[in-house]
Every structure is written in C-alpha cells, then in structure tokens.
C-alpha cells in the first residue's frame, strides 16, 4: 500500500483557536488523499478491506481502545445469524492469506467470539493495523475552509476530519469519508414520547441501557430484584432471558405493542432458527408466568417512592402503574448521532433518521420485515459528495439491520470510490427470511406481505 500523506495540526484541547499552518501533501490533487473511515466495528473494517483490495489508501478512526469496542458491551450475547452472514467476503480473502482459521459457517457466535475469531485477527493484518488509530475520537467533519453554507467549489475541496487523540486535536484531510459509527450506546429514552426527562436522569443509578450479563458482571446488581424490562424487540428478549437465569428475580415486561404475541416474531417460521428460538423461549416463559407482561403500556412518568420506582403510564385508555421496581433495563432501540457531521450536507429522512433513500424500504411504521432489497452506493449518497453513512447508522432508528447488509453497502461504495462504477451499481444480497412480516402495524387483524399492499392468505416471505 502506498504511503499515505496527511495534512494535520495539533493544538491544546482547551485552546479556542486552531493553527492553520497545515503541512502540505506531495500533490495538490485531493485524489491522492486517503478515504477516512470512522468506526472500527464490523462494517468499518469491512470497508477498509474492500478499499485495500482496490488499492485505495485509508485511515481508520476508532474512539475506543480496541476495535469492536461496542461489541464488547454485549460480548456475552449470542447473535441469531450464523457465521456465514457475519464475515465480509473481502475481509475473509485478506485473512485467508494468513494462518487464520475460519469459523464454521453454521455456528452461532457470541459477541466475544465475533471479536476474538474475526475482528481482532482482521485488525492485526499489517495493511489494516498500519492505518488504524485507536483512542481517536472524531469530533467533527467538514470541508476544508467551508462550512455548510458555502457552495462554490465545494466538491473540489477535501474533507477535514477533526480528531481528539492524546488530549490534542489533530486535523486530517481525506478525499472521502465513510461514517460507520453505528448507534450502539445512544439509547432511546424510556418516555413513550421519545423525550429525555429529568426524572430519568435522576434515576440513572437504577437504569441499565443494554443487555445485562447476569453470569459475570451484572448478577449482583439484578439477582433477586424486581426488574422492569422496557422494549419489545430482540434486545429486550435477550435481557429477560439473562434475568431469568436467577429464579428469584421478578421480571416485568413493559412494551407498547398491542399484544404480547406480536413480540414473538416468526418463531418456527423464521429462516434464522436462533432468531425464531428467541421468540419461542420468551413465549414459554410468559405462558409459565415467569414474566409478567404489561402491554400495551405507554410510559409517561417515573417516580421514586421509598427507594423504589413506580412506572406510570397509559394502557387501553386508563392510567396504570407498575410499582415497587428496583431496577429498570431499557431496550427501546437507539438513535444516530449527527452532532459531529452537522457541517455536512446530509440527506436524512425526518421520520426514521435513516439515509433518505432507504426510508421507504425500512420504515417500521410501514412494514416489519427483517430484510430490505439490495442497495449500495447510489442509494446511500448524500448531498455532500463522497460522504457516506453505512451500517446500523444508515438505518437510523429502524431496528431491522443485518451485518450482511452493511457488508454489501461498503463493497459497493469501495467500488465507486475506486472508479468501478459498473461494480458499484451491481448490488447483490442474499439474506434469510424473517418468516412473518406485516405491512400495516396499525392493524393486528391482518398479516400481509411486505412486498404488496393486498392482504396475504398465509405467512409470506420478506422481500426475498
């Protein structure tokens, strides 16, 4: 890989001014600059692998101390997709040149195994390790000497990436930027209106955002307690399965779905057997009375009473309370962070906060499919040329993203940036069906195909 030339400057993190005497690269052409990748998770590293294969220079910024730092937070959780959907093809080709031992395609990894058997070996490849900057937090991205308002000559100016590292701000120039930061760690709040309240902040010592690890770090906190789990998706189900490991823990399941059966998903009809099994396992626990369900329940208020938490909300037109809760586990989904790219011209859907072109395909208000038709560079374009949001963040608040989708996204983008426009246009994606999907979540009476607007007579496939 050719040597990468960067323009950079360091200054005190507390200084209000930045020295503009940047080091000039060898060439005046921005095409000699690297592609900047923000985030070293599965999708970010896959983007790196595809760009490396095409001879492109890259630089990767990761805010954590190691790659896949967000995955480590749920390392104890088994994913529902087997290895064949979790390994990027370009990354595999690079790894297979070493002594890497590919995991069995049919096995289901935990988050920890995903790190140890795939991402860590990938990050240690010389061509990736030499371009990887850890503990490097991107605080802003802009065009050189241009804010969002400036138009003339904008597309010819390189990107400037502001990075905090070693308590200094470093500026890097790039010809393109790929944002693969995801949405993990940016949880939605408890309130049904999607608003952060003072009460939620005041109770932060008793609120857990994520999936507890009962066997290891979190058992003492939750065992034997009254725990409310907020949310109706796979994360909430995983949380309750973890909590149920202690028979003395009382579990209260609070969600907005009109009936609990809607949370079970495809069960036996799901092509991803592990995903279907999650619904079946939680179904049994509910039927056994191990989990007490409150649905539909829309939370309006949290109140602390004598060291306990009362959860107040509306259910079927009446004010209801779930009383005497010790701990709350929040699995209400997550939302993207646009704060550090606010000086770029983005194409974001105002409902889903996804990339605008994707919104009609993934909007959970319209359908609940776990798949989406193949899409690539063309669908992921923003008004800001050569800037892309990929992976989970490209879906915004929609919860149906799968890693294989992100791998195809970055393959197409890498092809486009390398000048292979035909390769970028040709997008192909094979994903498993979810088994059950509906086109109108307002009504629970009719199951419909996500690819049509007419009622289906039987369970239908999801856009495959």
C-alpha positions in Angstrom: 0.0 0.0 0.0 1.4 3.4 -1.0 2.4 5.8 1.8 -0.5 8.0 3.0 0.1 11.7 3.2 -2.0 13.7 5.7 -2.3 17.3 6.4 -2.5 17.7 10.2 -2.0 20.1 13.1 -2.1 19.7 16.8 -3.2 22.1 19.4 -4.2 22.1 23.0 -7.7 20.7 23.5 -8.6 23.7 25.6 -7.4 26.3 23.0 -10.1 28.3 21.2 -8.0 28.6 18.1 -6.5 26.1 15.6 -3.2 26.8 13.9 -4.0 27.0 10.1 -0.4 26.3 9.0 -1.1 22.8 7.7 1.5 20.5 6.3 1.0 20.3 2.6 0.9 16.8 0.9 3.1 16.0 -2.0 0.4 16.5 -4.6 -2.2 19.3 -4.9 -4.8 16.7 -6.0 -7.3 15.6 -3.4 -7.4 12.2 -5.2 -4.0 11.4 -3.5 -5.6 11.7 -0.1 -7.0 8.6 1.8 -10.5 7.6 2.5 -11.3 8.2 6.1 -13.3 5.5 7.9 -14.9 6.5 11.2 -15.6 3.4 13.4 -13.7 0.1 13.6 -16.6 -2.2 14.0 -17.6 -5.0 11.6 -18.8 -2.6 8.9 -15.9 -0.1 9.2 -13.3 -2.8 9.0 -15.2 -4.4 6.0 -15.0 -1.0 4.3 -11.3 -1.0 5.0 -10.8 -4.5 3.5 -12.7 -3.6 0.3 -10.8 -0.4 -0.2 -7.4 -2.1 0.4 -8.2 -4.8 -2.2 -8.8 -2.0 -4.7 -5.5 -0.3 -3.9 -7.1 2.7 -2.1 -5.3 4.5 0.8 -7.3 4.5 4.0 -7.2 5.8 7.6 -9.5 4.4 10.3 -10.5 6.2 13.4 -11.8 4.3 16.4 -12.8 6.1 19.6 -12.3 3.0 21.8 -9.1 1.4 22.9 -9.7 -1.6 20.6 -11.7 -2.5 17.6 -15.3 -3.5 18.1 -15.4 -1.8 21.4 -19.2 -1.6 21.3 -19.5 -5.3 20.7 -17.6 -5.9 23.9 -20.5 -4.5 25.8 -22.7 -7.4 24.6 -20.0 -10.0 24.3 -22.0 -12.5 26.3 -24.9 -12.4 23.9 -25.2 -15.0 21.1 -26.2 -13.4 17.8 -29.0 -15.0 15.8 -27.2 -15.1 12.5 -24.6 -17.8 11.8 -21.0 -17.0 10.8 -21.8 -17.2 7.1 -23.7 -13.9 7.4 -21.2 -12.2 9.8 -18.0 -12.4 7.8 -17.3 -10.0 5.0 -16.0 -11.5 1.8 -13.1 -9.1 1.2 -12.1 -9.4 4.9 -12.1 -13.2 4.5 -9.9 -13.1 1.4 -7.4 -11.0 3.3 -7.5 -13.2 6.4 -7.2 -16.4 4.3 -3.7 -15.3 3.2 -2.6 -15.8 6.8 -3.0 -18.7 9.2 -6.5 -17.5 10.2 -8.9 -20.4 10.9 -12.3 -19.6 9.5 -15.2 -20.5 12.0 -17.8 -23.0 10.9 -20.3 -21.1 8.7 -23.3 -22.7 10.5 -22.2 -21.9 14.1 -23.7 -19.0 16.0 -21.1 -16.8 17.6 -21.4 -14.7 20.7 -20.2 -11.1 20.6 -17.0 -12.2 22.3 -16.4 -14.8 19.7 -17.1 -12.4 16.9 -14.3 -10.2 18.3 -11.8 -13.0 19.0 -12.3 -15.1 15.9 -12.8 -12.4 13.4 -12.4 -8.7 14.2 -9.2 -8.9 16.2 -7.4 -11.0 13.6 -8.6 -8.7 10.9 -7.4 -5.6 12.7 -3.9 -7.2 13.2 -3.4 -7.5 9.4 -0.5 -5.2 8.6 -2.4 -3.3 5.9 -5.2 -2.5 8.4 -3.1 -2.1 11.5 -0.9 0.5 9.9 -3.9 2.6 9.1 -5.8 2.2 12.3 -5.9 4.9 15.0 -7.3 3.8 18.4 -8.4 6.2 21.1 -9.1 8.6 18.3 -12.5 10.3 18.7 -13.8 12.1 15.7 -15.4 15.4 16.9 -16.2 17.0 13.6 -16.1 16.5 9.8 -16.3 19.4 7.4 -15.0 20.6 4.0 -11.7 22.5 4.1 -12.3 26.1 4.9 -16.0 25.7 4.2 -19.0 25.5 6.5 -22.3 24.1 5.4 -23.4 27.4 3.8 -20.6 27.6 1.3 -21.3 26.1 -2.2 -18.9 27.5 -4.8 -16.1 25.0 -5.4 -17.3 22.8 -2.5 -17.0 19.4 -4.2 -13.3 20.1 -5.1 -12.3 20.7 -1.5 -11.1 17.8 0.6 -12.8 16.8 3.8 -11.3 17.8 7.1 -11.7 15.3 10.0 -11.1 16.7 13.5 -9.8 14.0 15.8 -9.1 14.1 19.6 -6.2 11.9 20.4 -3.7 12.2 23.3 -5.5 15.3 24.6 -4.8 17.1 21.3 -6.9 18.0 18.3 -5.5 16.6 15.0 -6.8 17.6 11.6 -6.7 15.0 8.8 -7.6 15.6 5.1 -9.5 12.9 3.2 -11.0 12.6 -0.3 -14.0 10.7 1.0 -15.5 9.9 4.4 -17.4 6.7 5.5 -19.2 7.0 8.8 -19.6 3.6 10.3 -20.1 4.6 13.9 -23.3 2.8 14.4 -25.9 3.6 17.0 -24.9 1.5 20.0 -24.6 3.4 23.2 -27.1 6.1 22.0 -30.2 4.6 23.6 -33.7 6.0 23.1 -35.2 7.2 26.4 -37.9 5.5 28.4 -40.7 8.1 27.9 -43.2 7.0 25.2 -42.8 10.4 23.5 -39.1 9.8 22.9 -38.1 12.7 25.3 -35.3 12.6 27.9 -36.8 13.7 31.3 -35.2 15.0 34.5 -36.7 12.0 36.3 -34.9 9.5 34.0 -31.6 11.3 34.6 -32.1 11.4 38.4 -32.7 7.6 38.4 -29.7 6.8 36.3 -28.1 4.7 39.0 -31.1 2.3 38.8 -31.4 2.3 35.0 -29.4 0.0 32.7 -29.2 0.7 29.0 -28.3 -2.6 27.2 -28.4 -6.3 27.8 -27.2 -7.4 31.3 -24.5 -10.0 31.8 -26.0 -12.0 34.7 -23.4 -14.7 34.8 -20.5 -12.3 35.1 -20.5 -8.5 35.7 -24.2 -7.8 36.5 -25.5 -10.7 38.5 -25.1 -8.9 41.9 -27.0 -5.9 40.6 -30.1 -7.7 39.4 -30.4 -11.1 41.1 -33.3 -11.3 43.5 -34.6 -7.9 42.5 -37.8 -6.6 40.9 -36.7 -5.7 37.4 -38.7 -3.9 34.7 -37.6 -4.5 31.1 -38.7 -1.8 28.7 -38.9 -2.7 25.0 -40.4 -5.2 22.6 -37.5 -6.3 20.4 -34.7 -8.9 20.4 -32.6 -6.9 22.8 -35.5 -6.9 25.4 -36.0 -10.6 24.9 -32.2 -11.3 25.4 -32.3 -9.2 28.6 -35.2 -11.2 30.0 -33.6 -14.5 29.1 -30.5 -13.3 31.0 -32.5 -12.1 34.0 -34.5 -15.4 34.1 -31.3 -17.3 35.0 -31.9 -16.3 38.6 -35.2 -17.8 39.8 -35.5 -15.2 42.5 -35.6 -12.3 40.1 -39.0 -10.9 39.3 -39.3 -9.8 35.7 -41.9 -7.2 34.5 -42.1 -6.7 30.7 -43.4 -3.3 29.6 -43.9 -2.5 25.9 -46.1 -0.6 23.6 -47.1 -3.4 21.3 -50.9 -4.0 21.2 -50.5 -7.6 22.3 -47.6 -9.7 23.6 -47.8 -12.2 20.7 -46.5 -9.5 18.3 -43.2 -9.6 20.1 -42.6 -13.3 19.5 -41.7 -12.8 15.8 -41.6 -15.7 13.3 -40.7 -18.4 15.9 -40.7 -21.7 13.9 -41.2 -19.9 10.6 -38.0 -17.9 10.9 -35.2 -19.0 8.5 -32.8 -17.8 11.1 -33.5 -20.6 13.7 -31.8 -18.8 16.5 -33.8 -15.7 16.0 -37.1 -17.7 15.9 -36.0 -19.6 19.0 -35.7 -16.3 21.0 -39.4 -15.7 20.4 -40.3 -19.3 21.3 -38.3 -19.2 24.6 -39.7 -16.0 25.8 -43.2 -17.2 24.7 -42.8 -20.2 27.1 -41.6 -18.0 30.0 -44.6 -15.8 29.6 -47.0 -18.7 29.4 -45.4 -20.2 32.6 -46.0 -16.9 34.5 -42.2 -16.3 34.9 -42.6 -12.9 33.2 -45.4 -10.5 34.0 -46.4 -8.6 30.9 -47.8 -5.0 30.7 -48.9 -4.2 27.2 -49.9 -2.0 25.5 -48.3 0.4 28.0 -47.0 3.8 27.2 -44.7 5.3 29.9 -45.4 8.9 30.9 -43.6 9.2 34.2 -41.1 7.7 36.6 -41.5 8.3 40.3 -39.2 7.3 43.2 -41.2 6.2 46.3 -39.4 5.0 49.4 -36.3 3.8 47.5 -38.4 2.0 44.8 -39.5 3.1 41.3 -43.1 3.4 40.2 -43.6 3.4 36.4 -46.7 5.4 35.4 -48.3 5.3 32.0 -51.4 4.7 29.9 -52.8 1.3 29.0 -56.0 1.0 27.0 -57.1 4.5 27.9 -56.5 4.2 31.6 -53.7 5.4 33.8 -51.8 2.4 35.2 -48.8 1.9 37.5 -46.1 -0.7 37.8 -45.0 -0.3 41.4 -42.1 -1.3 43.6 -39.4 -1.7 40.9 -35.8 -2.0 42.0 -34.1 -1.7 38.6 -35.1 -0.8 35.0 -33.4 -2.3 31.9 -34.0 -0.2 28.8 -34.1 -1.8 25.4 -36.1 0.8 23.5 -33.8 0.9 20.5 -31.2 3.5 19.6 -30.8 6.6 17.5 -27.9 8.0 15.4 -25.6 10.8 16.4 -25.3 13.5 13.8 -23.6 16.1 16.0 -20.1 15.6 14.6 -21.3 15.8 11.0 -23.6 18.8 11.3 -21.4 20.9 8.9 -22.0 18.5 6.1 -25.0 18.5 3.7 -26.9 15.3 4.7 -29.8 13.5 3.1 -31.6 12.2 6.2 -35.2 11.1 6.4 -37.0 13.1 9.1 -39.0 10.1 10.3 -36.6 7.2 10.5 -33.4 9.3 10.7 -32.0 6.9 8.1 -30.4 7.7 4.8 -33.3 9.3 2.9 -33.5 6.8 0.0 -33.7 3.9 2.4 -36.6 5.2 4.5 -39.5 3.8 2.4 -37.8 0.4 2.5 -37.2 0.0 6.2 -39.7 2.3 7.9 -41.2 0.1 10.7 -44.4 2.2 10.5 -45.0 0.6 7.1 -43.7 -3.0 7.5 -41.8 -5.1 9.9 -39.6 -7.1 7.6 -36.1 -8.1 8.7 -34.8 -7.7 5.2 -34.6 -4.9 2.6 -33.9 -5.1 -1.1 -30.2 -4.9 -2.1 -28.8 -1.4 -2.1 -25.4 0.2 -2.4 -23.6 3.4 -3.2 -26.3 5.0 -5.3 -28.9 4.7 -2.5 -26.5 5.8 0.2 -25.5 9.1 -1.4 -25.9 12.4 0.4 -26.0 15.9 -0.9 -22.3 16.0 0.3 -20.4 14.2 -2.5 -18.2 11.3 -1.4 -19.7 11.2 2.2 -21.5 8.1 3.2 -23.2 6.8 6.3 -23.2 2.9 6.4 -24.1 0.1 8.6 -26.6 0.4 11.5 -26.4 4.2 11.4 -27.6 4.2 7.8 -30.9 2.7 9.1 -31.3 5.5 11.6 -33.9 4.4 14.2 -35.2 1.4 12.2 -34.3 -1.8 14.0 -34.0 -4.3 11.1 -30.4 -4.0 10.1 -28.2 -7.1 9.5 -24.4 -7.1 9.2 -24.6 -8.7 5.7 -26.5 -5.7 4.5 -23.7 -3.4 5.7 -21.0 -5.5 4.0 -22.7 -5.1 0.6 -23.1 -1.4 1.3 -19.4 -0.9 1.7 -18.5 -3.2 -1.1 -20.5 -1.0 -3.5 -19.1 2.2 -2.1 -15.5 1.0 -2.3 -16.1 0.1 -6.0 -17.4 3.5 -6.7 -14.6 5.3 -5.0 -12.1 3.2 -6.9 -13.8 4.2 -10.2 -15.5 0.8 -10.8 -19.0 2.3 -11.5 -20.4 -0.8 -13.0 -19.4 -2.8 -10.0 -20.9 -0.2 -7.7 -24.2 -0.4 -9.5 -24.4 -4.2 -9.4 -25.6 -4.9 -5.9 -26.5 -8.4 -4.7 -27.5 -9.6 -1.3 -28.8 -12.9 0.0 -30.5 -12.7 3.3 -32.7 -15.1 5.3 -36.4 -14.5 5.5 -37.8 -13.4 8.8 -40.8 -15.7 8.5 -43.5 -13.3 9.5 -43.9 -9.7 8.4 -46.7 -7.2 8.1 -47.2 -4.1 6.0 -49.5 -2.2 8.4 -48.7 -2.2 12.1 -51.8 -0.3 12.9 -54.0 -3.3 12.5 -53.3 -6.6 14.2 -56.1 -8.4 12.4 -54.3 -9.0 9.0 -50.9 -10.4 8.2 -49.8 -9.0 4.9 -46.8 -9.4 2.6 -44.2 -6.6 3.0 -43.9 -6.5 -0.8 -47.5 -5.9 -1.6 -50.5 -3.9 -0.4 -53.0 -6.7 -0.6 -53.8 -9.0 2.4 -51.9 -12.2 2.4 -53.7 -15.5 2.9 -50.7 -17.1 4.7 -47.4 -16.2 6.2 -45.3 -14.6 3.5 -41.6 -14.1 2.7 -39.9 -10.8 3.5 -38.9 -9.3 0.1 -36.6 -12.1 -0.8 
